[in-house]
């Protein structure tokens, strides 16, 4: 299982730094992609893939595996990096991102890459897909869990709230949704497009168990996943407060950097900064 590859809490921090560097390398080489979108969710997926998900990379279709759906599909480089480190394919294949005939497309494609659970990119659909998988697990009396990562701009979509109402009504406690709450979306600040606050009471009113955390703090992230796994009778949503572009200060919280890869010169600055000060605290 992938979670056995992490030997210590320090390994989580080291891998988060490595993954951020790989995301920059991939997107800069490709000349396209969404590095800031990947950076806000890095700790969330590092913890999920190394400590939580039950997986068999050598057997991608193992029936009892946990399922992860990247609903915010434009963060695909982050997903690919974690899949590579989990053992689904060699790490050196990451540099084929967005190249002709590469399975590492700009958005995840299930038919092209083993280990991808759903083809995503059309925002708003991932929670509904996760609900279908959660219902299947219940019907088949299986104990695998389903995790879905969404963006905060994405949850402005009406389909998200229809899905939230359904999951709460049917008490799908094998479903965990993670909201990457970085406060930014493609064309500016989320609050200036459609204000989401108060977000926690909204989800609670739909029948969800709600956990509010610092999405860059490994201790809080791991505790939240553990809490979600133990909760009975309700689906869980983790509202992860994050910073878009986290880890490279000159691209943090910049609306103009959405979907913009770093230049070669900017990439070198990013590598130097990541080497000096890794992200992903272990404090309370």
VEXLO-211823 format. One line per field, with one value per residue: residue number from 1; z, y, x of N, C-alpha, C in turn. Coordinates in nm, 2 decimals. Example, Ala and Ser with C-alpha at 12.3 -4.5 7.8 and 13.67 -1.06 7.14 Angstrom:
2
nr: 1  2
nc3: 0.78  0.71
nc2: -0.57  -0.22
nc1: 1.32  1.28
cac3: 0.78  0.71
cac2: -0.45  -0.11
cac1: 1.23  1.37
cc3: 0.78  0.79
cc2: -0.33  0.00
cc1: 1.32  1.29
This chain:
284
nr: 1  2  3  4  5  6  7  8  9  10  11  12  13  14  15  16  17  18  19  20  21  22  23  24  25  26  27  28  29  30  31  32  33  34  35  36  37  38  39  40  41  42  43  44  45  46  47  48  49  50  51  52  53  54  55  56  57  58  59  60  61  62  63  64  65  66  67  68  69  70  71  72  73  74  75  76  77  78  79  80  81  82  83  84  85  86  87  88  89  90  91  92  93  94  95  96  97  98  99  100  101  102  103  104  105  106  107  108  109  110  111  112  113  114  115  116  117  118  119  120  121  122  123  124  125  126  127  128  129  130  131  132  133  134  135  136  137  138  139  140  141  142  143  144  145  146  147  148  149  150  151  152  153  154  155  156  157  158  159  160  161  162  163  164  165  166  167  168  169  170  171  172  173  174  175  176  177  178  179  180  181  182  183  184  185  186  187  188  189  190  191  192  193  194  195  196  197  198  199  200  201  202  203  204  205  206  207  208  209  210  211  212  213  214  215  216  217  218  219  220  221  222  223  224  225  226  227  228  229  230  231  232  233  234  235  236  237  238  239  240  241  242  243  244  245  246  247  248  249  250  251  252  253  254  255  256  257  258  259  260  261  262  263  264  265  266  267  268  269  270  271  272  273  274  275  276  277  278  279  280  281  282  283  284
nc3: 0.00  -0.07  0.15  0.31  0.22  0.34  0.59  0.81  0.98  0.89  0.64  0.50  0.48  0.33  0.09  0.01  -0.06  -0.27  -0.45  -0.52  -0.65  -0.87  -1.00  -1.08  -1.26  -1.45  -1.55  -1.64  -1.84  -2.01  -2.08  -2.01  -1.78  -1.43  -1.18  -0.94  -0.85  -0.80  -0.58  -0.36  -0.28  -0.21  0.04  0.13  -0.05  -0.04  0.22  0.20  0.00  0.10  0.36  0.40  0.19  0.09  -0.13  -0.42  -0.62  -0.81  -0.89  -1.01  -1.04  -0.82  -0.64  -0.37  -0.32  -0.19  -0.32  -0.51  -0.62  -0.83  -0.85  -0.91  -1.18  -1.31  -1.15  -1.22  -1.26  -0.99  -0.90  -1.07  -0.99  -0.73  -0.78  -0.93  -0.73  -0.56  -0.70  -0.94  -1.19  -1.35  -1.21  -1.38  -1.60  -1.56  -1.69  -1.94  -1.94  -2.09  -2.34  -2.68  -2.72  -2.47  -2.16  -1.96  -1.94  -1.98  -1.81  -1.59  -1.73  -1.73  -1.91  -2.02  -1.82  -1.58  -1.26  -1.23  -1.12  -1.23  -1.52  -1.52  -1.51  -1.63  -1.43  -1.11  -1.11  -0.97  -0.70  -0.74  -0.89  -0.70  -0.51  -0.65  -0.65  -0.37  -0.31  -0.45  -0.31  -0.07  -0.15  -0.24  -0.01  0.07  0.23  0.13  0.10  -0.03  -0.16  -0.24  -0.40  -0.42  -0.56  -0.42  -0.59  -0.76  -0.61  -0.63  -0.83  -0.91  -0.92  -0.73  -0.48  -0.51  -0.51  -0.25  -0.09  -0.15  -0.06  0.21  0.28  0.24  0.41  0.36  0.48  0.40  0.24  0.17  0.13  0.02  0.05  -0.12  0.00  -0.11  -0.17  -0.41  -0.76  -1.12  -1.24  -1.04  -0.69  -0.49  -0.32  -0.44  -0.66  -0.61  -0.30  -0.05  0.23  0.52  0.52  0.66  0.82  0.60  0.48  0.70  0.74  0.53  0.62  0.67  0.83  0.94  0.91  1.00  0.89  0.89  0.58  0.52  0.72  0.84  1.07  1.15  0.91  0.89  1.13  1.06  0.85  0.98  1.16  0.98  0.88  1.10  1.14  1.17  1.00  0.87  0.58  0.53  0.52  0.46  0.52  0.40  0.47  0.27  0.08  -0.23  -0.45  -0.25  -0.09  -0.27  -0.26  -0.43  -0.61  -0.46  -0.36  -0.59  -0.83  -1.10  -1.17  -1.22  -1.39  -1.52  -1.62  -1.47  -1.59  -1.71  -1.57  -1.35  -1.25  -1.15  -0.94  -0.78  -0.72  -0.56  -0.34  -0.24  -0.15  0.06  0.25  0.34  0.30  0.50  0.79  1.11  1.35  1.61
nc2: -0.12  0.23  0.41  0.30  0.39  0.62  0.69  0.86  1.16  1.37  1.28  1.34  1.62  1.65  1.52  1.69  1.92  1.82  1.74  1.99  2.10  1.93  1.98  2.24  2.19  2.02  2.18  2.41  2.31  2.21  2.44  2.52  2.49  2.46  2.56  2.71  2.63  2.37  2.39  2.48  2.26  2.07  1.96  1.84  1.62  1.49  1.38  1.23  1.03  0.91  0.83  0.75  0.65  0.32  0.14  -0.04  0.00  -0.17  -0.32  -0.17  -0.18  -0.32  -0.45  -0.37  -0.13  0.21  0.50  0.79  1.10  1.36  1.63  1.90  1.91  2.05  2.06  1.85  1.79  1.78  1.55  1.36  1.36  1.26  1.00  0.89  0.88  0.71  0.48  0.41  0.46  0.53  0.79  0.96  0.98  1.19  1.42  1.41  1.55  1.68  1.63  1.51  1.21  1.13  0.98  1.15  1.38  1.73  1.73  1.48  1.16  0.88  0.66  0.66  0.64  0.43  0.40  0.65  0.75  0.88  1.07  1.40  1.76  1.91  2.12  2.07  1.81  1.61  1.54  1.42  1.20  1.07  1.01  0.81  0.61  0.57  0.48  0.24  0.10  0.06  -0.09  -0.32  -0.41  -0.33  -0.20  0.00  0.35  0.67  0.96  1.30  1.57  1.91  2.24  2.58  2.77  2.60  2.49  2.67  2.58  2.46  2.19  2.07  2.13  2.00  1.74  1.74  1.76  1.52  1.33  1.38  1.33  1.05  0.96  0.90  0.78  0.68  0.86  1.13  1.46  1.71  2.04  2.26  2.54  2.81  3.06  3.19  3.21  3.14  3.40  3.59  3.69  3.46  3.55  3.78  3.69  3.48  3.48  3.25  3.22  3.20  2.91  2.67  2.63  2.60  2.35  2.19  2.22  2.07  1.82  1.72  1.61  1.84  1.95  2.19  2.31  2.40  2.38  2.33  2.22  1.94  1.78  1.86  1.79  1.51  1.43  1.52  1.35  1.10  1.14  1.17  0.91  0.77  0.87  0.80  0.77  1.01  1.19  1.33  1.66  1.82  2.13  2.29  2.54  2.72  2.85  2.99  2.90  2.84  2.82  2.92  3.23  3.45  3.40  3.35  3.40  3.54  3.65  3.68  3.47  3.24  2.94  2.99  2.90  2.89  3.09  2.99  3.13  3.22  2.97  2.87  3.05  2.97  2.70  2.75  2.89  2.69  2.51  2.64  2.69  2.46  2.37  2.29  2.23  2.06  2.13  2.20
nc1: 0.08  0.04  0.07  0.27  0.51  0.61  0.82  0.85  0.74  0.89  0.95  0.72  0.72  0.96  0.88  0.67  0.81  0.97  0.78  0.66  0.87  0.89  0.64  0.68  0.89  0.77  0.55  0.68  0.85  0.66  0.53  0.28  0.00  -0.09  0.06  0.02  -0.23  -0.18  0.00  -0.14  -0.28  -0.09  0.02  -0.22  -0.26  -0.02  -0.02  -0.25  -0.19  0.04  -0.02  -0.28  -0.46  -0.56  -0.39  -0.28  -0.04  0.08  -0.14  -0.36  -0.65  -0.74  -1.00  -1.07  -0.95  -0.90  -1.06  -0.96  -1.06  -0.98  -1.14  -1.10  -0.96  -0.76  -0.54  -0.38  -0.09  0.01  -0.13  -0.02  0.25  0.23  0.13  0.34  0.54  0.41  0.43  0.30  0.40  0.72  0.92  1.06  0.89  0.73  0.81  0.69  0.46  0.17  0.26  0.25  0.08  0.14  0.03  0.00  -0.20  -0.33  -0.54  -0.67  -0.71  -0.89  -0.90  -0.65  -0.45  -0.35  -0.47  -0.59  -0.90  -1.12  -1.20  -1.15  -1.21  -1.40  -1.56  -1.72  -1.82  -1.70  -1.78  -2.03  -1.95  -1.80  -2.00  -2.15  -1.96  -1.94  -2.20  -2.19  -2.00  -2.14  -2.36  -2.23  -2.12  -1.86  -1.57  -1.41  -1.30  -1.40  -1.24  -1.26  -1.12  -1.19  -1.21  -1.24  -1.35  -1.47  -1.68  -1.88  -2.05  -2.37  -2.42  -2.26  -2.39  -2.63  -2.53  -2.42  -2.65  -2.77  -2.58  -2.57  -2.84  -2.85  -2.66  -2.38  -2.13  -1.89  -1.77  -1.55  -1.51  -1.28  -1.22  -1.03  -0.96  -0.85  -0.92  -0.90  -0.98  -1.01  -1.06  -1.01  -1.07  -1.25  -1.45  -1.54  -1.67  -1.86  -1.96  -1.87  -1.87  -2.08  -1.90  -1.87  -2.11  -2.29  -2.23  -2.27  -2.55  -2.64  -2.62  -2.37  -2.06  -1.84  -1.51  -1.26  -0.96  -0.60  -0.47  -0.21  -0.08  0.06  0.00  -0.26  -0.39  -0.36  -0.49  -0.75  -0.82  -0.81  -1.02  -1.23  -1.24  -1.34  -1.59  -1.94  -2.25  -2.27  -2.15  -1.82  -1.68  -1.38  -1.27  -1.02  -0.81  -0.61  -0.33  -0.30  -0.05  0.13  0.44  0.62  0.70  0.68  0.48  0.25  -0.09  -0.16  -0.38  -0.33  -0.16  -0.29  -0.31  -0.07  0.25  0.58  0.85  1.18  1.37  1.22  1.16  1.41  1.44  1.23  1.31  1.53  1.42  1.24  1.43  1.55  1.35  1.13  0.78  0.49  0.41  0.44  0.33  0.09
cac3: 0.00  -0.08  0.27  0.38  0.17  0.43  0.72  0.92  0.95  0.81  0.50  0.44  0.44  0.22  -0.03  -0.04  -0.13  -0.40  -0.55  -0.57  -0.75  -0.99  -1.06  -1.16  -1.38  -1.55  -1.62  -1.72  -1.96  -2.10  -2.12  -1.97  -1.66  -1.32  -1.06  -0.81  -0.81  -0.74  -0.46  -0.25  -0.23  -0.20  0.17  0.14  -0.13  0.01  0.34  0.16  -0.07  0.17  0.49  0.42  0.09  0.07  -0.28  -0.48  -0.75  -0.91  -0.92  -1.00  -1.03  -0.70  -0.60  -0.24  -0.30  -0.17  -0.45  -0.50  -0.74  -0.84  -0.91  -0.97  -1.26  -1.36  -1.07  -1.26  -1.23  -0.85  -0.89  -1.14  -0.91  -0.62  -0.84  -0.96  -0.60  -0.50  -0.77  -1.05  -1.31  -1.31  -1.18  -1.50  -1.70  -1.53  -1.78  -2.06  -1.92  -2.20  -2.47  -2.77  -2.69  -2.33  -2.08  -1.86  -2.01  -1.90  -1.71  -1.57  -1.82  -1.68  -2.01  -2.06  -1.72  -1.48  -1.12  -1.23  -1.10  -1.31  -1.61  -1.47  -1.57  -1.63  -1.28  -1.05  -1.13  -0.89  -0.59  -0.79  -0.92  -0.57  -0.45  -0.72  -0.59  -0.23  -0.31  -0.50  -0.20  0.02  -0.21  -0.25  0.13  0.07  0.32  0.08  0.11  -0.14  -0.13  -0.36  -0.38  -0.50  -0.54  -0.37  -0.70  -0.82  -0.53  -0.68  -0.92  -0.85  -0.91  -0.60  -0.37  -0.52  -0.46  -0.11  -0.03  -0.17  0.02  0.35  0.30  0.24  0.51  0.29  0.57  0.34  0.14  0.23  0.03  0.07  -0.02  -0.12  0.02  -0.12  -0.18  -0.55  -0.88  -1.24  -1.27  -0.92  -0.56  -0.48  -0.25  -0.53  -0.77  -0.54  -0.16  0.01  0.37  0.61  0.45  0.75  0.85  0.48  0.47  0.81  0.72  0.43  0.68  0.66  0.94  0.89  0.98  0.95  0.92  0.81  0.48  0.50  0.84  0.83  1.19  1.13  0.80  0.93  1.23  0.99  0.77  1.08  1.21  0.88  0.87  1.21  1.15  1.12  0.98  0.79  0.50  0.59  0.44  0.52  0.47  0.42  0.45  0.20  0.01  -0.37  -0.48  -0.13  -0.10  -0.36  -0.22  -0.54  -0.68  -0.36  -0.36  -0.71  -0.92  -1.23  -1.19  -1.24  -1.52  -1.58  -1.57  -1.44  -1.68  -1.67  -1.47  -1.23  -1.19  -1.07  -0.81  -0.70  -0.66  -0.45  -0.23  -0.18  -0.08  0.18  0.35  0.30  0.36  0.56  0.93  1.19  1.47  1.64
cac2: 0.00  0.35  0.48  0.25  0.45  0.73  0.64  0.95  1.28  1.45  1.24  1.42  1.76  1.64  1.49  1.81  2.00  1.75  1.74  2.12  2.12  1.85  2.05  2.35  2.13  1.97  2.29  2.50  2.24  2.20  2.58  2.54  2.42  2.54  2.54  2.77  2.54  2.24  2.42  2.50  2.13  1.97  1.88  1.75  1.50  1.41  1.31  1.13  0.92  0.84  0.78  0.73  0.56  0.18  0.12  -0.14  0.05  -0.28  -0.38  -0.05  -0.21  -0.40  -0.41  -0.32  -0.01  0.33  0.58  0.93  1.17  1.50  1.70  2.01  1.84  2.12  2.03  1.72  1.77  1.73  1.41  1.27  1.35  1.17  0.87  0.84  0.85  0.59  0.36  0.37  0.47  0.59  0.94  1.03  1.00  1.32  1.53  1.40  1.62  1.75  1.60  1.43  1.07  1.10  0.96  1.26  1.49  1.85  1.69  1.34  1.08  0.74  0.56  0.67  0.63  0.34  0.46  0.76  0.69  0.95  1.17  1.53  1.88  1.99  2.14  2.05  1.68  1.51  1.49  1.33  1.07  1.00  0.96  0.69  0.51  0.54  0.39  0.11  0.03  0.02  -0.20  -0.44  -0.43  -0.32  -0.10  0.11  0.48  0.76  1.09  1.39  1.71  2.01  2.38  2.66  2.83  2.49  2.47  2.77  2.51  2.41  2.04  2.04  2.14  1.89  1.62  1.75  1.73  1.37  1.25  1.40  1.26  0.91  0.93  0.83  0.80  0.64  0.97  1.25  1.57  1.80  2.17  2.34  2.68  2.90  3.19  3.24  3.13  3.18  3.54  3.68  3.64  3.39  3.63  3.88  3.62  3.43  3.46  3.12  3.23  3.11  2.79  2.55  2.61  2.56  2.21  2.12  2.22  1.97  1.69  1.67  1.63  1.94  1.97  2.31  2.30  2.46  2.28  2.31  2.16  1.79  1.73  1.89  1.72  1.37  1.42  1.53  1.22  1.00  1.18  1.14  0.76  0.72  0.92  0.72  0.83  1.13  1.22  1.43  1.76  1.89  2.27  2.31  2.67  2.71  2.96  2.95  2.92  2.82  2.76  3.01  3.35  3.55  3.36  3.33  3.49  3.63  3.61  3.68  3.36  3.12  2.88  3.05  2.83  2.98  3.09  2.92  3.21  3.21  2.83  2.87  3.12  2.88  2.59  2.81  2.92  2.57  2.44  2.71  2.68  2.37  2.40  2.17  2.22  1.95  2.18  2.19
cac1: 0.00  0.12  0.10  0.38  0.64  0.65  0.88  0.85  0.67  0.98  0.94  0.61  0.77  1.05  0.82  0.60  0.91  1.01  0.66  0.65  0.98  0.85  0.53  0.74  0.97  0.67  0.47  0.77  0.89  0.54  0.49  0.14  -0.03  -0.15  0.14  -0.03  -0.34  -0.12  0.07  -0.23  -0.32  0.02  0.02  -0.34  -0.24  0.10  -0.07  -0.35  -0.13  0.14  -0.06  -0.42  -0.52  -0.52  -0.37  -0.19  0.00  0.10  -0.27  -0.45  -0.79  -0.77  -1.14  -1.09  -0.87  -0.97  -1.07  -0.94  -1.10  -0.93  -1.24  -1.03  -0.87  -0.64  -0.42  -0.33  0.05  0.02  -0.18  0.08  0.37  0.20  0.11  0.47  0.61  0.34  0.47  0.22  0.48  0.85  0.92  1.11  0.78  0.66  0.85  0.61  0.33  0.11  0.33  0.17  0.08  0.17  -0.09  -0.01  -0.27  -0.35  -0.64  -0.66  -0.79  -0.90  -0.87  -0.51  -0.35  -0.40  -0.47  -0.68  -1.03  -1.22  -1.16  -1.21  -1.17  -1.53  -1.57  -1.85  -1.88  -1.63  -1.85  -2.13  -1.89  -1.77  -2.13  -2.18  -1.87  -1.98  -2.32  -2.15  -1.94  -2.24  -2.44  -2.14  -2.08  -1.72  -1.53  -1.32  -1.35  -1.38  -1.20  -1.27  -1.06  -1.26  -1.16  -1.34  -1.42  -1.56  -1.81  -1.99  -2.13  -2.49  -2.42  -2.19  -2.48  -2.72  -2.46  -2.40  -2.78  -2.79  -2.49  -2.62  -2.96  -2.83  -2.57  -2.27  -2.01  -1.76  -1.73  -1.49  -1.48  -1.18  -1.23  -0.91  -1.01  -0.74  -0.98  -0.88  -1.03  -0.95  -1.06  -1.00  -1.10  -1.38  -1.55  -1.59  -1.74  -1.98  -1.91  -1.90  -1.89  -2.01  -1.89  -1.89  -2.26  -2.36  -2.21  -2.34  -2.69  -2.67  -2.61  -2.23  -1.97  -1.75  -1.38  -1.20  -0.82  -0.50  -0.44  -0.07  -0.02  0.04  -0.06  -0.41  -0.45  -0.37  -0.60  -0.88  -0.84  -0.85  -1.16  -1.33  -1.25  -1.42  -1.73  -2.05  -2.38  -2.26  -2.03  -1.73  -1.61  -1.27  -1.25  -0.87  -0.77  -0.48  -0.28  -0.27  0.09  0.20  0.57  0.70  0.64  0.65  0.35  0.15  -0.20  -0.17  -0.48  -0.28  -0.08  -0.38  -0.29  0.05  0.37  0.69  0.96  1.30  1.44  1.14  1.17  1.53  1.41  1.14  1.39  1.62  1.33  1.20  1.54  1.58  1.24  1.02  0.65  0.43  0.44  0.40  0.29  -0.06
cc3: 0.00  0.05  0.34  0.33  0.25  0.56  0.84  0.88  0.87  0.67  0.43  0.39  0.33  0.09  -0.08  -0.11  -0.27  -0.50  -0.60  -0.68  -0.88  -1.07  -1.14  -1.28  -1.49  -1.63  -1.69  -1.85  -2.06  -2.16  -2.09  -1.85  -1.55  -1.19  -0.93  -0.76  -0.75  -0.60  -0.34  -0.19  -0.21  -0.08  0.18  0.07  -0.09  0.13  0.29  0.09  0.01  0.31  0.50  0.32  0.09  -0.09  -0.30  -0.61  -0.86  -0.95  -0.91  -0.99  -0.92  -0.64  -0.47  -0.21  -0.26  -0.31  -0.42  -0.63  -0.73  -0.92  -0.98  -1.06  -1.32  -1.27  -1.10  -1.24  -1.09  -0.84  -0.95  -1.05  -0.79  -0.67  -0.87  -0.83  -0.53  -0.57  -0.89  -1.18  -1.27  -1.30  -1.31  -1.61  -1.68  -1.63  -1.92  -2.05  -2.04  -2.33  -2.55  -2.74  -2.55  -2.25  -1.97  -1.93  -1.92  -1.79  -1.70  -1.67  -1.78  -1.78  -2.05  -1.95  -1.60  -1.34  -1.12  -1.22  -1.18  -1.39  -1.56  -1.54  -1.59  -1.48  -1.23  -1.04  -1.03  -0.77  -0.63  -0.82  -0.79  -0.50  -0.52  -0.67  -0.45  -0.22  -0.36  -0.39  -0.10  -0.03  -0.21  -0.11  0.14  0.17  0.27  0.09  -0.01  -0.10  -0.25  -0.32  -0.48  -0.47  -0.49  -0.48  -0.76  -0.74  -0.55  -0.77  -0.85  -0.83  -0.77  -0.49  -0.39  -0.47  -0.31  -0.04  -0.04  -0.07  0.17  0.38  0.31  0.33  0.46  0.37  0.52  0.24  0.22  0.12  0.10  -0.01  -0.01  -0.12  0.02  -0.15  -0.32  -0.65  -1.00  -1.27  -1.15  -0.79  -0.55  -0.42  -0.34  -0.65  -0.71  -0.40  -0.10  0.16  0.41  0.55  0.54  0.78  0.72  0.47  0.58  0.79  0.61  0.49  0.68  0.80  0.88  0.98  0.92  0.99  0.84  0.71  0.45  0.62  0.85  0.95  1.18  1.02  0.83  1.03  1.16  0.92  0.87  1.14  1.11  0.87  0.98  1.22  1.09  1.10  0.90  0.70  0.56  0.49  0.52  0.45  0.50  0.37  0.39  0.14  -0.13  -0.40  -0.36  -0.15  -0.18  -0.34  -0.33  -0.63  -0.59  -0.37  -0.48  -0.81  -1.06  -1.27  -1.21  -1.38  -1.59  -1.53  -1.55  -1.56  -1.63  -1.56  -1.34  -1.16  -1.11  -0.94  -0.72  -0.64  -0.54  -0.32  -0.16  -0.10  0.05  0.29  0.30  0.37  0.42  0.70  1.00  1.33  1.49  1.55
cc2: 0.13  0.41  0.42  0.31  0.56  0.67  0.73  1.08  1.37  1.41  1.31  1.55  1.75  1.61  1.61  1.90  1.95  1.76  1.88  2.15  2.05  1.92  2.16  2.30  2.09  2.09  2.39  2.44  2.23  2.34  2.61  2.46  2.52  2.51  2.59  2.69  2.42  2.27  2.43  2.36  2.03  1.89  1.79  1.62  1.42  1.32  1.20  1.01  0.84  0.78  0.73  0.62  0.42  0.16  0.01  -0.09  -0.06  -0.35  -0.26  -0.07  -0.30  -0.35  -0.34  -0.19  0.11  0.41  0.72  1.00  1.32  1.58  1.83  1.96  1.91  2.12  1.89  1.69  1.72  1.59  1.32  1.25  1.25  1.02  0.81  0.80  0.73  0.46  0.32  0.38  0.54  0.74  1.01  1.05  1.13  1.43  1.51  1.48  1.70  1.73  1.51  1.28  1.03  1.07  1.07  1.39  1.61  1.83  1.54  1.26  0.93  0.64  0.56  0.63  0.54  0.40  0.59  0.70  0.76  1.06  1.30  1.65  1.97  2.00  2.12  1.90  1.58  1.45  1.39  1.19  0.99  0.94  0.82  0.58  0.47  0.45  0.25  0.03  -0.02  -0.10  -0.33  -0.48  -0.43  -0.20  0.00  0.24  0.57  0.90  1.18  1.52  1.80  2.15  2.46  2.74  2.72  2.47  2.58  2.70  2.45  2.26  2.00  2.03  2.04  1.76  1.62  1.71  1.58  1.29  1.26  1.32  1.11  0.87  0.85  0.85  0.74  0.74  1.08  1.34  1.67  1.93  2.24  2.49  2.78  3.04  3.26  3.15  3.19  3.33  3.63  3.61  3.57  3.48  3.74  3.82  3.57  3.40  3.33  3.13  3.26  2.97  2.66  2.53  2.56  2.41  2.14  2.12  2.12  1.83  1.63  1.70  1.72  1.95  2.09  2.30  2.39  2.36  2.26  2.25  2.01  1.73  1.74  1.81  1.57  1.34  1.43  1.40  1.11  1.02  1.14  0.99  0.70  0.76  0.83  0.80  0.96  1.13  1.33  1.53  1.82  2.02  2.30  2.45  2.68  2.84  2.92  2.99  2.90  2.76  2.84  3.15  3.45  3.52  3.34  3.44  3.59  3.58  3.60  3.56  3.23  3.07  2.93  2.97  2.93  2.98  3.02  3.00  3.21  3.07  2.82  2.94  3.04  2.77  2.64  2.83  2.79  2.50  2.51  2.69  2.59  2.41  2.27  2.15  2.10  2.00  2.16  2.28
cc1: 0.09  0.16  0.22  0.51  0.69  0.70  0.87  0.77  0.76  0.98  0.82  0.65  0.87  0.99  0.73  0.69  0.95  0.90  0.64  0.75  0.94  0.74  0.59  0.82  0.88  0.61  0.56  0.82  0.78  0.50  0.34  0.11  -0.07  -0.07  0.08  -0.15  -0.29  -0.06  -0.02  -0.28  -0.21  0.02  -0.10  -0.32  -0.12  0.05  -0.16  -0.29  -0.03  0.09  -0.20  -0.48  -0.47  -0.51  -0.28  -0.15  0.03  -0.03  -0.37  -0.60  -0.83  -0.91  -1.16  -1.01  -0.96  -0.97  -1.04  -0.98  -1.05  -1.04  -1.19  -0.92  -0.75  -0.52  -0.36  -0.18  0.08  -0.02  -0.07  0.20  0.35  0.19  0.25  0.54  0.54  0.38  0.39  0.30  0.61  0.84  0.96  1.00  0.71  0.69  0.78  0.48  0.29  0.18  0.24  0.19  0.11  0.04  -0.11  -0.07  -0.28  -0.45  -0.64  -0.76  -0.78  -0.86  -0.72  -0.41  -0.41  -0.37  -0.55  -0.82  -1.14  -1.15  -1.23  -1.15  -1.29  -1.57  -1.71  -1.90  -1.82  -1.70  -1.96  -2.07  -1.85  -1.89  -2.16  -2.09  -1.90  -2.10  -2.28  -2.09  -2.04  -2.32  -2.36  -2.09  -1.92  -1.69  -1.43  -1.39  -1.32  -1.35  -1.21  -1.21  -1.13  -1.19  -1.28  -1.42  -1.52  -1.69  -1.91  -2.08  -2.25  -2.49  -2.36  -2.30  -2.59  -2.66  -2.45  -2.53  -2.80  -2.71  -2.53  -2.75  -2.94  -2.71  -2.45  -2.14  -1.88  -1.71  -1.67  -1.45  -1.38  -1.19  -1.10  -0.95  -0.90  -0.79  -0.97  -0.94  -0.97  -0.95  -1.07  -1.03  -1.24  -1.48  -1.61  -1.67  -1.87  -1.92  -1.96  -1.93  -2.03  -2.01  -1.92  -2.03  -2.33  -2.35  -2.28  -2.49  -2.74  -2.65  -2.47  -2.16  -1.86  -1.62  -1.31  -1.05  -0.73  -0.45  -0.30  0.00  -0.05  -0.03  -0.22  -0.47  -0.46  -0.48  -0.74  -0.91  -0.88  -0.99  -1.26  -1.35  -1.33  -1.56  -1.83  -2.18  -2.38  -2.14  -1.95  -1.68  -1.50  -1.25  -1.10  -0.84  -0.63  -0.44  -0.24  -0.13  0.18  0.34  0.67  0.64  0.60  0.54  0.24  0.04  -0.21  -0.27  -0.43  -0.20  -0.16  -0.35  -0.16  0.17  0.48  0.79  1.08  1.37  1.36  1.15  1.30  1.51  1.33  1.22  1.47  1.53  1.28  1.31  1.57  1.47  1.12  0.89  0.59  0.46  0.38  0.35  0.14  -0.14
